[in-house]
Structure formats: structure tokens, C-alpha cells
Amino acid sequence: MKKLYMLLFAVVLVLSACNSGGNDNSSTKNDSASVQQDKVYPVSIEDARGEKVKLEKQPKKVISLIPSNTEILYNIGAGKQVVGVTDNDTYPKEVKEKESVGGMEPNVEKIISLNPDLVLAHASTMASSSDLYKQLEDAGIKVFVVKDAQTFDATYQSIETIGALTGHVEKAEETIADMKESVKEITDKAKEVKDKKKVWVEISSDLYTAGEGTFMNEMLTLIGAENAAKDQEGWVQLSKEDVVALNPDVILTTYGSIDKNAVANIKKRPGFEAVKAVETNSITDLNSDEVTRPGPRLVNGLEDMAKAVYPEVYK
């Protein structure tokens, strides 16, 4: 049961690939225009539900229901406005001083007791949270569901939107500019890659991986690598035989925080001794939060990924 819970927790954090947030190009473009027009209050922006959320003034008390929203809030200077976070929030360290409103299933009574001006939810949990939103809105609390970003561009949009909602437009724009500059430096270095490597990303020991339409796939492309599961769509589970047949040059894991033996166990996995990545000891565990949370630290994850796959290029 413990193993199953750990797997579900690891997968839920990244299983945003349902795209319930509607990350098509047209909606992103329309939202961007709306945010740019509403740099001063009142602010009215459409959320992932298609609901227009209007704020008459800057929210003084904000509750975040997912770690990526929390990281964005702190990065853009809205940390002092945060009065509640979830049990899953780990960064920055100041979040531990905030009231917890629960885990995967937030406590409605606790949220209402904190009397927030704004609750920032997320589209990755939207399907199971409609009752929660209704109860909060019936209590007179503004709820904004942030879209489920699966690309860097969509992440920039989330940062811009949260900046507009909380009154930190300029800092949000600075954050986006800094991220774009860092990504450009990394992609420029990718031009030096001579032999493209095939990479298997393992997000759980049960062989779940990231295919087309995920952050992992985009990040691998940006550093000049090939996703071993590029023919798959979203988050999928493959068999041991499938992985061996793919014969990746590099293996990256993202669950070392819940399994300290993740890398060692792959090396001992029956049948994997002939896989190139195992033969050359090219297995690295990445910080899961930095490669799965659509926020400012994605650039850190991208850099670590680049160094793990191409250490000779990204010194």
C-alpha cells in the first residue's frame, strides 16, 4: 500500500498531461492580451474553467492549492500575501511557516476560516475539485483555476497571469525575461551537440515515462537530446522489455526523493545490464520538483538535465 501511495503521489504531481487547462495556442494568446490590458485594478481574466474572474482590488490574502502556484507567488514578490498552502509545498522554506489547508484534498472549512481574497487552484486537479470551488464561491471567495502548463511558453503565461491577479506585473515580467534568457543560453549550447543521445526518463520504478506533449519531452528537445519515448503521448507506462529494446544512452530518474535507491536499483534490474546507459553508468536522478513544477525553477531543472545528458557540452 505504501509503495502504491508513493507511486500515485509521484505520478499525480506530474500527470498534468490531461490538458484540462486548455493550453491551445489561441487561448494562450487571448489570455495574454487580457492580462496586458489589466495592469491596474479591476482585473478580469478568464481561468482554466472558462470563467471570468474579476478582482476589484489587490488581494491581501491568497491561498495556493498547488506547489507550482506557490513557487510563482514567492518568486514574483507575493509571498507576504500568501496565508495558506498545501501539505505538498516544500519551496521556498518560508512556506513551512504558512497555514496548511490539506493535501491532495484541501480542507474547505480551513480555507474558509482563513478568509482569503483569492484562492489559486490548478487545472490538473480541476476534474475532482468542482465541488470545492462551488463551496468556496458560495462562501464569497474568489477562485481562479490556473491553466495546466505543459510548455515553457504556457508557464510564462501562468506567471504573467498570477502577477496580474496579485498586483506584481513588473516582477512577473522580470521573472519571465530571466527565464527566457537562461533557456536561450542552454539552447545556444545545444548547437554544440554532435551526437544526439537517446534519453529514457523514468518517473517511477514501475516504468512510467514522459512522451510527446509533456515538459520532459520539450526539455529534452531544448538540450539537443532525443526522448526515447517520443512515439508515446503524455504520461505512459512501458514494460521492461520495451525499455531494453529502446536501449537508451542515458537514463534520468525523477523519484529519488521517495526512493533513495532509484539509480542503484536500475543498475541491478534484470535484463538492463546490456542497456547502453547502464553499461556506461549514465544514470542520474534529477530533482523532481525542478523538472515537473511549471514555475521559475524549471530553468534549474533544464540545466541539470543538460549537464546529466551532455556533461562535456554543459560544463
N, C-alpha and C positions, 0 to 999 in steps of 0.2 A: 504493500500500500504506500509506504514511504517513497519507494522508487517511482511509483506511478504519479504521486503528487509532485515530486521533483520534476518529472518529465513534463507534466501538464503545466507547471509553473513556468518552466523554461520556454515551452512552446508558445504559451499564451502571450508571453512578453513580446514575441516576435511574429505571432500569427496574425499580423495585421493585413495579410495579403488578400483578405476577403474584399478589400477595396470598397467597403461600405461607405467610406468617406467620399467617394466620387471624385477621384483625382484625375479626371479628364482635363485636357488642355484648356477647353473652353471655360470650365468652371473656375479653374485657377486664374485665368486671365480676368474673368469678371470680378472675382473676389479681390484681386489685386487693385483693380480700378476703384472698387468700393472703398478699400482701405485708404488709398491715396486721397480720396475725396473727403474722408472723415478724419482729418488730423486733429481736429478740435471737437469737443463735445457739443451736441449729442453725437454719438457714434452709432451707426446702424449697419450691421454686417450679417450676411447670410451664413449660417453654420452648416455642418455636415448633414443635418436633417432637412435642409432647405428652409429652415425657419429664420426669419429676420429677427435678430436680437438687437434691441436698441438700449443704449445706456445714455442717460441724460447727463451724467457727470462721472468723474473718475471714481472707480470702485476702490474703497478704502480697505475692504476685507474680501480677500479672494481665497477660494478653496480649490485645490488641484486634485483631480481624481486619477492622475496617471503620472509616473515619473518624468516622462519627456516634457509634459507641460510645466512641471515644477522646475526642471533644469532651465527651460527657456525663461521662465519668470525671474529666476535669480540672475541669470546672465544679463538680462536687459534692465536690471535695476529695480525690479518689482518685488524683491524678496520681503521687504518690510510690510507689503500689503498681504502677504500670504499668512493666513490664520489656521489653515488646515491642509494636511497632506495624507497620503495613504501609508499603510504599513510597508509597502514596497519601495518607498522613496529612500534613497541612500545618498543622494548627492544634490547639492553640496552638504557638508557636515552640519550646517545650520538647520537642516530640515528636521533633525532629531529633536530640536527644541520646539517644534511646532506640534499642535494637537493632531492626533491621528483620527481619521474618520473611518478606519477599517481597511480591509484588503481588497480582494477581487470583488467583494460585495460590500460597498460602502454602507455605513450606518446612517440611515435617513435622519433619525432623531438627533444624532450627534451633529450632523451637518446643520440642521435647522437651529440647534441650540447655539451654534457659533454665529448665527445671524449674518451670513455673508452677503455682500452686494453682488457677488458673481461667483458661480461655480463653473470651472473649466473642466469639462468632460472630454471624452475622446471617442472617435468613431469606431475604434477597434473593439469597444465593448458596448456599442450602441444597441445592438440587437437584443441584449439581455438587460438593458437599463431603461427601457421606455417607462416602466412604472416608477422608477426612481426619479426620472426627470419630471414626470407629472406631479408627483408628490411635492417636489421642491418648488415647482412653478405654482402649484396650488397654494403653497405657503408664501408666495410673493417673492421667491428668489429667482434671479436671472440665471439661466443655464445656457452656456454656449458649448456646443459639441465641436471640438477641433477636428478637422479632416485627418484622415489616416494617410499620412505622408509615406510614400514608398520610393521617393527620389529626393535628391538634394534640392531640386527646384521646388518641390512640394514642401520640403522642410523650411526653405526660406519663406515660403508663403505663410506657413504656420507661425513662424517667428514674427513676421510682419503683422499678421492678424492679432496675435496676442499683445504685441506692442501697441497697436491701435486701441485695443479694448482696455488696456490698463494705463494708458497715458504715457507710454515710453516709446514713442515712434522713433525718435532720433537714435536712441541706444539700440533699438531693434535693427535699424538700418546700418548702424556701425557693426553690429554682430554679423549681419549678413555679408557686408563688404569684407570683413576679416575672414569669414569662412570661404568666400569665393576666392580670395587671394591665396589662402592656404591650399585649396583644391587645385588652383591653377599651377602652383609651384610643384605639386605632386604629379599632375598630369603632364607638365612640361618634362619632368624627369622620365616619365614613362616612354618618351620618344627615344630614350637611350636603350630600351629593352631590345635585345637582338633575337633571343629565342623565347617565344611566348610559352609560359608554363601553364599546365592544366592544374586547376586547384579544386579539391574537394572540401567543401565547408560542412562540417558536422556540428549540428546544433543540439544533438542529444546522442547518447550511446545507442539508442535504438535506430540510428541512421536516418534521422530526419535531416533534410538539407534544403538549400535555397535555390530555386530555379529562376526562370525568367520572371520579371515583374517584381523583384524584391530588391531591397537595399544592397544585399550581399552581391547580387549579380551586377548591379551598377558599379559598386565599389571595385569589384574585380576588373571590370572593363576599364575603369578610370586609371588603374595602376598598370594596365597593359597585360593583364592575365586572362586566361580562358576559364570560365566556370565549367567544371566537369559535368554539372547538371544543367547545362544551358538548354538542353532539349526538354526539360521539365518546366512546368508552370507553377509559380507560387511555392509554397512550402510542402514538400512531399517526403515520403519515406521510401527508401530503396532497400534492396536486400544486400547482404554481404557479398553475394556473387556479383551483383550489379556494380558495386564499388570496386571490387577487384578487377572486373572487366574494364572499367573506366581507366584504371591504372594511373591515378593522378601523380603529378610530380611533387605536389605539396598538399598537405592536409592541414586545415585550420579548424580548431575546435572553439566553441564559444560557451562551454558549460563547465569550465574548470572551477568556477566559484562554488558549484554544488557537487563537483566530483574532482577531488584533488588528484586522482589517478587517471584522469581522462587520457592524457598523452601516453602514459605507460601502458594502459590497457589496450590502446590501439596497436601498439608495437607487439603486444602478445596475442592479438586477435588471430585465431586460426585462419589460415589462408591469406593473410595480409603480408606475410614475410616476403612475397615476391612483388609487392606493390612498390613502385619507384620511391614514393615518399617515405616508406618505411625503410627501404634499403639505404637511402641517403640521409636518414634521420631528419627529414624535412617536415617536422610536425610541430606546430606551435599553437598554444592556447591563447586566444585573444580575450580582452576584456569585453564580456558580453554587452554590458551597458553602453559601451562606446561604439559598438557596431550594430546595435539594434534600436536604441532610443533615438527617434528623429528629433535631434536637438543640436546645440552648438558643439558638443563633444564628438560628433560624427567625424570631424576632421582628424581628431586624435586617433580614432579607430581606423580611418583610412590610411594614416601614416604608419601605424603599427602593422597593418595588413601589408602595406607596400614593403616594409623592411623585412617582414617574415617571408614574403614570396621572393623578393629580389634584393637580398642584403647587399649584393655587390653594386647595385644601382643606387639604392636609397641608404647610403651610409649614414 
